[in-house]
Amino acid sequence: MPITLGGTLVNGKPNYITIVHVGIMDHGTVSLGMSKVHYTNAGIKENGTFSVNIPSKACERETDYCGLVSGKSLDKVALFRTFYGKLKTAPMIEECAVNMECRLTETVDFPNHDVFMGQITATYCDEALLTGGTVDFSKVQPILFVMNDRSYWMLGKKFAMAWNIGNNLKITE
Amino acid sequence: MPITLGGTLVNGKPNYITIVHVGIMDHGTVSLGMSKVHYTNAGIKENGTFSVNIPSKACERETDYCGLVSGKSLDKVALFRTFYGKLKTAPMIEECAVNMECRLTETVDFPNHDVFMGQITATYCDEALLTGGTVDFSKVQPILFVMNDRSYWMLGKKFAMAWNIGNNLKITE
């Protein structure tokens, strides 16, 4: 799964946390699954907004750090340049490749986790990371995560097009 | 995001569909976000079970094919060897690297999508794909998907350990 940094205001201050329990719900809604022990959850509930930031490999140390230290004990925001968009209360990270600004639409209450679902109101990306007007993930260099051994992986090569390579199979049947 | 094949019984027959709108909710629950036009949704609602299968690159054509053709018009099950686990009603694909057998715990109703959340009751993996007793994704060779240009990508190299590489940053602050 791709590593993200979730952003929210907690007690009026930006806070960022490393989250890999992400999901795509429908074409405009994403989810963050967050243990209830986290400092960030209260901020999302209070403001009804959050951001999902996709860091590049270049931010690997800062990204890991945001998963090591709680916002309760340290102001992690000093690591990054913060900007705001339309929603005003969803802090985003300039150093990240892609930023999605989300309005909370639903919270699913698990025994130990809150799953926050957010409708994406705007997406931001550095123009240098676009090809043909859309995000080019070979330029983004997202950080992928495997929980089994707690490791970070790179995105590999593009090898085929979807809704395409199965066509031959269809013909030969 | 990783490409998966969702499995369910529809009218008593196994059916598989290519799904990339997946999510991790908490440590034991995953989600499938599925357009309401799909044939599979009724089967998940009826049985209260489904499977999430992770195909390897070796299954790229079959995986793509399951996203091209609806179960309404063709019996896609002939492409694979099907097996069942504890739940009896969640068909799984032998050719896939990893299979998760899920019990439906919650459905979130979006305007055009059903998001099915399933608690994983068992996970299956070919022993040849394990290293040290856990799934080795360098052996699995999952298929990753980018929606922008509808392309399939390979997993790249492992480059660092999590909850680790940020430590140095902590020291230098």
Interface residues (C-beta under 8 A of the other chain):
Chain A: M1 P2 V20 H21 V22 G23 I24 M25 D26 H27 T29 S31 G33 K57 E60 R61 E62 T63 D64 Y65 C66 G67 L68 V69 L79 E106 V108 F110 P111 N112 H113 V115 M117 G132 T134 V135 D136 F137 L144 F145 V146 N148 D149 R150 S151 Y152 W153 M154 L155 G156 K157 K158 F159 A160 M161 A162 W163 N164 I165 G166 N167 N168 L169 K170
Chain B: M1 P2 V20 H21 V22 G23 I24 M25 D26 H27 T29 S31 G33 K57 E60 R61 E62 T63 D64 Y65 C66 G67 L68 V69 L79 E106 V108 F110 P111 N112 H113 V115 M117 G132 T134 V135 D136 F137 L144 F145 V146 N148 D149 R150 S151 Y152 W153 M154 L155 G156 K157 K158 F159 A160 M161 A162 W163 N164 I165 G166 N167 N168 L169 K170
